[in-house]
């Protein structure tokens, strides 16, 4: 085990890593399954018992899975209430409301606008959402990203915009994983090195 300034890094054997990956997959599946049963109106105790057996989890893990599913439902109810309130308030104040698809807003914000305008990842995603509201439905992938991360450039230009961003995201994440990072949130830290401009 190594201790770093950020925390503890466990050096797992391949067997331990496989076990952990399997446990995480079962836990996530248990949360999704619980979520669906809760929406169907099933009893919480029955769901907990079923989750424990169906996904081979201990009682604490099963309880946590059901609890996570409940929290998701509660937060969605609150979000729906908030959105309805915001829409009513905007209409009352005469402010137009535009609904846009949020697909790839975080990815585009982080990879295209965060560095350009010195924004946080959330602010950059909000910028993309605002641009969509103004009619900028497709966002061109910067040439620097295409040149660095896409090998088949001819085929890349023929796919739709969201597929382009999906390809860029996968390629960037693949390169970030080589640095021990599993999220685009760390893009800014490794950006220059990955783009070959640092």
Legacy VTK file of the C-alpha trace (Angstrom):
# vtk DataFile Version 3.0
C-alpha trace
ASCII
DATASET POLYDATA
POINTS 198 float
0.000 0.000 0.000
1.289 3.468 -0.915
0.301 6.696 0.805
0.123 9.851 -1.269
-0.832 13.451 -0.524
-4.260 12.718 -2.061
-4.979 9.537 -0.070
-4.254 5.845 -0.090
-3.605 3.851 -3.263
-4.084 0.115 -2.932
-1.923 -2.134 -5.015
-4.412 -4.871 -5.857
-3.583 -8.215 -7.341
-5.299 -9.122 -10.592
-7.632 -11.480 -8.673
-8.545 -8.751 -6.187
-9.139 -6.254 -9.005
-11.401 -8.746 -10.811
-13.350 -9.377 -7.604
-13.732 -5.643 -6.956
-14.862 -4.961 -10.549
-17.403 -7.776 -10.272
-18.711 -6.479 -6.939
-19.074 -2.950 -8.336
-20.945 -4.264 -11.398
-23.314 -6.290 -9.192
-23.874 -3.317 -6.888
-24.706 -0.966 -9.793
-27.066 -3.569 -11.259
-28.705 -3.915 -7.820
-29.272 -0.139 -7.635
-30.887 -0.103 -11.109
-33.028 -3.154 -10.270
-34.111 -1.577 -6.950
-34.939 1.681 -8.709
-37.308 -0.114 -11.089
-38.981 -2.087 -8.265
-39.478 1.094 -6.217
-41.133 2.780 -9.199
-43.411 -0.263 -9.508
-44.490 0.307 -5.884
-42.875 -2.776 -4.332
-42.173 -2.796 -0.578
-38.713 -1.733 0.564
-38.153 -4.753 2.833
-39.069 -7.149 0.026
-36.730 -5.334 -2.355
-33.837 -5.500 0.161
-34.264 -9.242 0.642
-34.507 -9.853 -3.105
-31.468 -7.688 -3.850
-29.339 -9.571 -1.323
-30.156 -12.948 -2.896
-30.416 -11.917 -6.562
-27.115 -9.986 -6.672
-25.194 -11.992 -4.034
-24.617 -8.966 -1.768
-24.359 -8.852 2.011
-27.128 -7.111 3.978
-25.237 -3.804 4.257
-24.544 -3.700 0.512
-28.164 -4.595 -0.271
-29.429 -1.856 2.078
-27.064 0.661 0.469
-28.221 -0.293 -3.035
-31.886 0.237 -2.116
-31.001 3.460 -0.272
-29.148 4.783 -3.351
-32.166 3.951 -5.536
-34.490 5.757 -3.078
-32.229 8.819 -3.055
-32.214 8.935 -6.851
-36.012 8.898 -6.915
-36.217 11.610 -4.231
-33.733 13.843 -6.020
-35.594 13.401 -9.314
-38.856 14.427 -7.621
-37.133 17.523 -6.242
-35.599 18.313 -9.624
-38.974 18.006 -11.367
-40.525 20.348 -8.775
-37.681 22.832 -9.190
-37.903 22.780 -13.000
-41.691 23.271 -12.882
-41.243 26.180 -10.455
-38.507 27.766 -12.610
-40.667 27.443 -15.723
-43.736 28.967 -14.010
-41.639 31.806 -12.627
-40.055 32.506 -16.023
-43.477 32.608 -17.702
-44.819 34.915 -14.983
-41.836 37.265 -15.452
-42.066 37.117 -19.262
-38.722 35.328 -19.657
-38.645 32.864 -22.557
-37.789 29.241 -21.705
-35.825 27.076 -24.130
-35.458 23.362 -23.525
-32.381 21.729 -25.073
-30.913 18.247 -25.081
-28.090 18.007 -22.551
-26.198 15.281 -24.465
-22.411 15.779 -24.445
-22.664 19.241 -22.860
-20.101 18.342 -20.181
-17.776 16.685 -22.698
-17.922 19.618 -25.120
-17.625 22.148 -22.308
-14.539 20.495 -20.815
-12.745 19.736 -24.075
-13.622 22.886 -26.020
-14.459 25.810 -23.727
-13.049 25.220 -20.239
-9.469 26.164 -21.090
-10.460 28.771 -23.671
-12.463 30.851 -21.164
-10.933 29.701 -17.851
-14.178 28.104 -16.635
-14.964 25.302 -14.228
-16.274 22.102 -15.820
-19.814 23.014 -14.691
-19.608 26.532 -16.093
-18.267 25.171 -19.379
-21.183 22.707 -19.640
-23.604 25.558 -18.870
-22.033 27.576 -21.686
-22.722 24.732 -24.133
-26.329 24.502 -22.897
-26.751 28.267 -23.357
-25.304 28.055 -26.878
-27.804 25.307 -27.737
-30.589 27.532 -26.472
-29.348 30.202 -28.866
-29.473 27.775 -31.797
-25.936 26.350 -31.883
-27.129 22.748 -32.047
-23.871 21.250 -33.291
-20.446 22.110 -31.909
-17.476 21.629 -34.220
-14.718 19.499 -32.731
-11.530 21.619 -32.547
-8.942 20.707 -35.196
-6.277 20.218 -32.515
-8.372 17.439 -30.902
-9.093 15.766 -34.240
-5.437 15.904 -35.320
-4.210 14.469 -32.014
-6.843 11.833 -31.199
-8.431 10.670 -34.475
-6.569 8.357 -36.842
-9.283 7.839 -39.513
-9.981 11.507 -40.228
-11.909 10.887 -43.458
-14.420 8.594 -41.756
-14.616 10.976 -38.790
-15.915 13.810 -40.969
-18.773 11.608 -42.228
-20.288 10.722 -38.834
-22.786 12.965 -37.043
-21.660 15.575 -34.527
-22.550 13.609 -31.384
-20.731 10.527 -32.725
-17.711 12.743 -33.351
-17.757 13.963 -29.747
-18.272 10.400 -28.527
-15.192 9.270 -30.478
-13.115 12.148 -29.128
-14.282 11.444 -25.563
-13.359 7.737 -25.826
-9.946 8.536 -27.245
-9.197 11.206 -24.634
-10.331 8.914 -21.794
-8.153 6.110 -23.168
-5.147 8.451 -23.031
-6.095 9.752 -19.571
-6.331 6.177 -18.248
-2.677 5.714 -19.157
-2.036 8.508 -16.626
-4.137 6.700 -13.999
-7.123 9.024 -14.467
-10.662 7.781 -15.179
-12.510 11.048 -15.715
-12.524 14.006 -18.091
-12.562 16.303 -15.062
-8.753 15.927 -14.957
-8.412 16.993 -18.607
-7.081 20.431 -17.664
-4.258 18.909 -15.610
-3.018 16.706 -18.474
-4.252 18.789 -21.438
-0.946 20.214 -22.686
0.885 16.936 -22.341
-1.817 14.935 -24.150
-2.090 17.504 -26.924
1.696 17.667 -27.279
1.790 21.415 -26.726
3.441 21.542 -23.280
LINES 1 199
198 0 1 2 3 4 5 6 7 8 9 10 11 12 13 14 15 16 17 18 19 20 21 22 23 24 25 26 27 28 29 30 31 32 33 34 35 36 37 38 39 40 41 42 43 44 45 46 47 48 49 50 51 52 53 54 55 56 57 58 59 60 61 62 63 64 65 66 67 68 69 70 71 72 73 74 75 76 77 78 79 80 81 82 83 84 85 86 87 88 89 90 91 92 93 94 95 96 97 98 99 100 101 102 103 104 105 106 107 108 109 110 111 112 113 114 115 116 117 118 119 120 121 122 123 124 125 126 127 128 129 130 131 132 133 134 135 136 137 138 139 140 141 142 143 144 145 146 147 148 149 150 151 152 153 154 155 156 157 158 159 160 161 162 163 164 165 166 167 168 169 170 171 172 173 174 175 176 177 178 179 180 181 182 183 184 185 186 187 188 189 190 191 192 193 194 195 196 197
